[in-house]
Amino acid sequence: MTDAISTEMSLGTHLYKEVKHKITESLRTGEWKPGDVIPSEKRLSERFAVSIGTVRKAVDELTAENMLIRHQGRGTFVASHGRGRYFFSFFHIVRQDGHREFPTVELVEFEKRYADAKTAAALSIGVGDKVLCFTNRLSLQGDPVILDQIVVPATLFKTLTERTLRERRTTIYQLYQEQAGISVIRTADRVRATKADSGKARLLGVPAGHPLLLVVRVAHSFKDKPVELRHSYVNTDRYEYAVDLVGDEL
């Protein structure tokens, strides 16, 4: 009896993982685009020839991973990196009293380079491959607080230009979706202390040598593919890095 139950549980786990993989592939190939509502659980269960419970478990995991978003009474939607609650899943700088707000973004530099060894390793590309490098200055309540130095593989972002970055009216991750069809699913951040050199001090309006928080991020898309390397320099005089962990993250 125990072996039969174990086999049944193993089969159930395999089924929902397979359904999750198939839904993820439909997202990756663009069958369902950011902002689209996906088919109902009943239709998905018919499509994949599994129970509604199996579909629900797969959708639950994709929702927890920020790939899908449930709206009560409206259905389940493909996540879009627009201005809203989803934005703050990836933007972790808040005022020290906990207040969150959308930053004002200014592009201060854009250029094309060749990947050095560290960049290549982080992005899983070859040394010497072409990359796009750009720096954004983010202001909160009118004060410059963050410098984002961002590097992305040129082969993945063929239509990304200085003009599109400067004129964008969306979040950077939504721009990735619109320009290149790339969705950021998760990010891996490492945090450490540093000091402002003369260039960063000038852009952030602080003295050279001023303490800063450095957040090194690698952003990943489907199948855990790295698509962005980011170094964020944060003036923490009035702001801090805040992350809320729930469920399996604890």
HELIX and SHEET records of a PDB file:
HELIX    1   1 THR A    2  ARG A   28  1                                  27    
HELIX    2   2 GLU A   41  PHE A   48  1                                   8    
HELIX    3   3 ILE A   52  ALA A   64  1                                  13    
HELIX    4   4 ARG A   85  SER A   89  5                                   5    
HELIX    5   5 ALA A  117  LEU A  123  1                                   7    
HELIX    6   6 GLU A  162  GLU A  167  1                                   6    
HELIX    7   7 ILE A  172  ALA A  180  1                                   9    
HELIX    8   8 SER A  198  LEU A  204  1                                   7    
HELIX    9   9 PHE A  222  ASP A  224  5                                   3    
HELIX   10  10 GLY A  247  GLU A  249  5                                   3    
SHEET    1   A 2 LEU A  68  HIS A  71  0                                        
SHEET    2   A 2 GLY A  75  VAL A  78 -1                                        
SHEET    1   B 2 ILE A  93  ARG A  95  0                                        
SHEET    2   B 2 TYR A 239  TYR A 241 -1                                        
SHEET    1   C 6 THR A 104  TYR A 114  0                                        
SHEET    2   C 6 LYS A 130  LEU A 140 -1                                        
SHEET    3   C 6 ASP A 143  PRO A 153 -1                                        
SHEET    4   C 6 PRO A 226  VAL A 234 -1                                        
SHEET    5   C 6 PRO A 211  HIS A 220 -1                                        
SHEET    6   C 6 ARG A 186  LYS A 195 -1                                        
END                                                                             
